[in-house]
Structures are given as C-alpha cells and as structure tokens.
C-alpha cells in the first residue's frame, strides 16, 4: 500500500465535478487550478465526455476517477486496463465486489505503479446517500457503521490503498485500520450548506479531526457564484 498522505490543506480537497458537460468542467478546472488537490470525475461526466476530458482536466490537478467498478474480477480488471493509460491518482471499486475482486485490482495497480504509474485504489464502502432505513431495505442486516468497518477491513486485507466512507465513519476506520490506509470522505458540507442527496455528513474540520485524509466537496464549491473563493475559504477553514 502507498504511504503517501497529503501535506498541505489544499491537497486534501477533492472537488467533485458533477456536471454534465465538458465546457462546464473545464471552466471550473481553470478557475480552481492551484487551489485544490484533485478533481473528481464521476459516471455522469465520464460517460458523457470520455477519456479526452480527463486528459484535459489533468493539466489543472490530479484526477480522482470515481467510476465505482463492481463486477467479477476479470471484468473489473479488464475495464481498469482500459482507463489506466489515463493514470488517475485515485480510482474506485465497490468493496462489495469482495476479496477476490479487490485483490485482482490491487495486484493490477501494483504492477501499474512498478511501471511508472501513480494510480491508487479506493474501495467504496457504503454510499453516503444511504440512511439506516434504506440500508436495511436492500437486505443488509448490520447497521451502516458496522458494514463500513467490515468492508474497510476486507479492503485492507485485499491490499487496497484506501477506502471511501462517510465522515461519520472515519474515526472508527482510522482506529481499526491504522494510518497507512487512505480515507476519502464525501458527504462534506460546510456549515449552512444544503445537504442535497447526502445523508451522513460532517463539516470539513470535524471530518479531518475524525481521521479523513481527503475531503470530497461538490456543490458548495461548484454551485457557488465564486467557486475559487469558496474553495479558498474551505482550505482556510482547515489550516
């Protein structure tokens, strides 16, 4: 596993470019360049615009390619081989894919890094849109906190570089999984921000105190009238 952890507060900030068009993503990237650590490209933007946009965005910051792969090991590793030439800093798979899938991903990325790449693997635990009721509705017998911890342990055992969890679970993962396991937390909302479709949330400073390494923030920055100022204010709040 990688031992890299962010050193400057702005390196901790991942801005989610959850927008539908390349023009909007590039405008935000240009405005935020130098103020944030990474840009997150998710399914909506990647499916709409493809690899060329990722290449363009990477001129402004590192890329977190958040496609949340989930399938049998051969299918997932085959899909990853198609995106690894982009060399994103982070990419995601679902921890519910199990140990064989995550081990296959870890081994593939270890080889990729040995060949000069930088990509690190993150296992998505429980999406931040789930509350306890909806988690039970999809057949889960444990609460979200217990499920996150179990999936985090499986990810670490599989050689994954880190996990994605809500900030509310960051403390228990840090306590049980140690300091070398990256924790990337969406569900970050500055005080007074609209929660949107996020359920399990915390403010930036509290998330870092709980053990998060990276904070994923979308609309509080991207929907702001002045995105760069919003990003700068957030970074200042976690100095």
C-alpha positions as CSV (number, residue, x, y, z in Angstrom):
1,X,0.0,0.0,0.0
2,X,1.0,3.6,-0.6
3,X,2.3,5.6,2.3
4,X,1.6,9.0,0.7
5,X,-0.6,11.4,2.7
6,X,-1.4,15.0,1.8
7,X,0.9,17.6,3.4
8,X,-0.8,20.9,2.5
9,X,-4.5,21.6,3.4
10,X,-5.4,22.2,-0.3
11,X,-4.0,18.8,-1.2
12,X,-6.8,17.3,1.0
13,X,-9.5,19.0,-1.1
14,X,-11.1,17.0,-3.9
15,X,-13.7,18.9,-5.9
16,X,-16.4,16.8,-7.4
17,X,-17.0,17.9,-11.0
18,X,-20.6,16.5,-11.0
19,X,-21.6,18.4,-14.1
20,X,-23.0,17.2,-17.4
21,X,-20.7,18.9,-20.0
22,X,-17.0,19.3,-20.7
23,X,-17.3,23.0,-21.1
24,X,-18.6,23.5,-17.6
25,X,-16.0,21.1,-16.1
26,X,-13.1,22.8,-17.9
27,X,-14.4,26.2,-16.8
28,X,-14.4,25.1,-13.2
29,X,-11.0,23.4,-13.5
30,X,-9.4,26.5,-14.9
31,X,-10.9,28.7,-12.2
32,X,-9.9,26.3,-9.4
33,X,-6.4,25.4,-10.7
34,X,-3.8,25.6,-8.0
35,X,-6.4,26.0,-5.2
36,X,-7.5,22.3,-4.9
37,X,-5.7,18.9,-4.8
38,X,-7.8,16.8,-7.1
39,X,-10.8,16.8,-9.4
40,X,-13.3,14.0,-9.1
41,X,-14.7,12.8,-12.4
42,X,-17.7,10.5,-11.9
43,X,-20.0,8.4,-14.0
44,X,-22.1,11.3,-15.4
45,X,-19.2,13.3,-16.8
46,X,-17.1,10.4,-17.9
47,X,-19.9,8.7,-19.8
48,X,-20.8,12.0,-21.4
49,X,-17.3,13.2,-22.4
50,X,-14.9,10.3,-22.1
51,X,-11.1,10.0,-21.7
52,X,-10.2,13.1,-23.6
53,X,-11.8,15.3,-20.9
54,X,-9.9,13.5,-18.2
55,X,-6.6,14.3,-20.0
56,X,-7.6,17.9,-20.3
57,X,-8.6,18.2,-16.6
58,X,-5.3,16.6,-15.5
59,X,-3.4,19.7,-16.7
60,X,-5.0,21.5,-13.7
61,X,-5.0,19.0,-10.9
62,X,-4.7,15.3,-10.2
63,X,-7.7,13.2,-11.1
64,X,-9.9,11.0,-8.9
65,X,-11.7,8.7,-11.4
66,X,-14.8,7.7,-9.4
67,X,-16.4,5.1,-11.6
68,X,-17.1,2.6,-8.7
69,X,-16.5,-0.6,-10.7
70,X,-18.4,-3.7,-9.5
71,X,-18.3,-7.0,-11.3
72,X,-16.4,-10.3,-11.4
73,X,-12.6,-9.9,-11.1
74,X,-11.8,-10.5,-14.8
75,X,-14.4,-7.9,-15.9
76,X,-13.2,-5.3,-13.5
77,X,-9.5,-5.7,-14.2
78,X,-10.3,-5.6,-18.0
79,X,-12.2,-2.4,-17.5
80,X,-9.4,-0.9,-15.4
81,X,-6.9,-1.7,-18.1
82,X,-8.9,0.5,-20.5
83,X,-8.7,3.5,-18.2
84,X,-5.2,3.1,-16.6
85,X,-3.5,4.8,-19.6
86,X,-5.1,8.0,-18.1
87,X,-3.1,7.3,-14.9
88,X,-5.6,8.9,-12.5
89,X,-4.3,9.4,-9.0
90,X,-7.3,7.6,-7.4
91,X,-9.9,5.2,-8.9
92,X,-12.7,3.4,-7.1
93,X,-14.3,0.0,-7.0
94,X,-17.1,-1.2,-4.7
95,X,-15.8,-3.2,-1.7
96,X,-18.9,-5.4,-2.0
97,X,-17.2,-6.9,-5.0
98,X,-15.4,-9.0,-2.4
99,X,-11.8,-10.0,-1.7
100,X,-11.0,-11.8,-5.0
101,X,-12.1,-8.8,-7.0
102,X,-10.2,-6.3,-4.8
103,X,-7.1,-8.4,-4.7
104,X,-7.1,-8.5,-8.5
105,X,-7.4,-4.8,-8.6
106,X,-4.6,-4.3,-6.1
107,X,-2.3,-6.6,-8.0
108,X,-3.1,-4.8,-11.3
109,X,-2.4,-1.4,-9.8
110,X,0.8,-2.6,-8.1
111,X,2.1,-3.6,-11.5
112,X,1.0,-0.3,-12.9
113,X,2.9,1.6,-10.3
114,X,6.0,-0.5,-10.8
115,X,5.9,0.5,-14.5
116,X,5.8,4.2,-13.5
117,X,2.2,4.9,-13.0
118,X,0.7,6.6,-9.9
119,X,-2.8,5.2,-9.6
120,X,-4.0,4.2,-6.1
121,X,-7.1,2.1,-5.4
122,X,-10.0,3.1,-3.2
123,X,-12.8,0.7,-2.0
124,X,-16.2,2.3,-1.7
125,X,-17.9,1.1,1.4
126,X,-21.4,2.4,2.0
127,X,-22.7,5.3,-0.2
128,X,-23.3,8.5,1.8
129,X,-26.9,8.6,0.4
130,X,-27.9,5.6,2.5
131,X,-29.6,6.0,5.8
132,X,-30.3,3.1,8.1
133,X,-33.8,2.5,6.7
134,X,-32.6,2.3,3.1
135,X,-29.6,0.2,4.1
136,X,-32.0,-2.3,5.6
137,X,-34.3,-2.1,2.6
138,X,-31.5,-3.5,0.3
139,X,-31.2,-6.6,2.6
140,X,-28.4,-5.6,4.9
141,X,-28.7,-7.0,8.5
142,X,-26.0,-4.8,10.1
143,X,-26.2,-1.0,10.5
144,X,-24.2,1.3,8.2
145,X,-21.3,1.8,10.7
146,X,-20.7,-1.9,11.2
147,X,-21.0,-2.5,7.5
148,X,-18.5,0.2,6.7
149,X,-16.0,-1.2,9.2
150,X,-16.4,-4.7,7.8
151,X,-16.0,-3.6,4.2
152,X,-13.0,-1.4,5.2
153,X,-11.3,-4.4,6.8
154,X,-11.9,-6.5,3.7
155,X,-10.4,-3.8,1.5
156,X,-7.3,-3.5,3.7
157,X,-6.9,-7.3,3.7
158,X,-7.1,-7.2,-0.1
159,X,-4.3,-4.7,-0.4
160,X,-6.4,-1.7,-1.4
161,X,-4.7,1.6,-0.8
162,X,-7.7,3.2,0.9
163,X,-11.5,3.4,1.3
164,X,-14.3,5.8,0.7
165,X,-16.6,6.3,3.6
166,X,-18.9,9.0,5.1
167,X,-17.1,11.3,7.5
168,X,-19.2,9.8,10.3
169,X,-17.4,6.5,10.0
170,X,-13.9,7.9,9.5
171,X,-13.0,7.8,13.2
172,X,-13.7,4.1,13.6
173,X,-11.9,3.2,10.4
174,X,-8.9,5.1,11.4
175,X,-8.8,3.5,14.8
176,X,-9.1,0.0,13.4
177,X,-7.2,0.2,10.1
178,X,-4.3,2.5,11.1
179,X,-2.7,5.5,9.5
180,X,-1.4,4.0,6.2
181,X,-4.9,3.3,4.8
182,X,-6.2,6.4,2.9
183,X,-9.6,7.6,4.0
184,X,-11.5,9.7,1.4
185,X,-14.7,11.2,2.6
186,X,-17.6,12.6,0.6
187,X,-20.6,14.0,2.4
188,X,-18.6,17.1,3.4
189,X,-20.8,20.1,4.0
190,X,-19.6,23.5,5.3
191,X,-21.9,25.0,7.9
192,X,-25.1,26.3,6.4
193,X,-24.8,24.3,3.2
194,X,-27.6,22.4,1.6
195,X,-27.3,18.7,2.2
196,X,-28.6,17.7,-1.3
197,X,-28.8,13.9,-1.6
198,X,-26.2,13.3,1.1
199,X,-27.4,11.9,4.4
200,X,-24.3,11.0,6.6
201,X,-22.4,14.3,6.6
202,X,-19.9,16.4,8.6
203,X,-18.3,19.8,8.3
204,X,-14.7,19.8,6.9
205,X,-12.8,20.4,10.2
206,X,-14.8,17.8,12.0
207,X,-14.1,15.3,9.2
208,X,-10.4,15.8,9.4
209,X,-10.4,15.6,13.2
210,X,-12.2,12.2,12.8
211,X,-9.4,10.9,10.6
212,X,-10.2,11.8,7.0
213,X,-7.2,12.3,4.7
214,X,-9.2,13.7,1.8
215,X,-12.5,15.7,1.6
216,X,-14.8,15.5,-1.4
217,X,-16.8,18.6,-1.9
218,X,-19.1,19.3,-4.8
219,X,-21.9,21.8,-4.9
220,X,-20.8,24.0,-2.1
221,X,-17.9,25.0,-4.4
222,X,-19.1,24.2,-7.9
223,X,-22.5,25.9,-7.5
224,X,-21.0,28.9,-5.8
225,X,-21.1,32.3,-7.5
226,X,-17.4,32.4,-6.9
227,X,-16.0,28.8,-6.9
228,X,-12.4,29.8,-6.3
229,X,-13.2,31.9,-3.3
230,X,-15.4,29.1,-1.9
231,X,-12.6,26.6,-2.3
232,X,-10.1,29.0,-0.7
233,X,-12.4,29.7,2.2
234,X,-12.8,25.9,2.8
235,X,-9.0,25.4,2.7
236,X,-8.5,28.3,5.1
237,X,-11.0,26.7,7.5
238,X,-8.9,23.5,7.8
239,X,-5.4,25.2,8.1
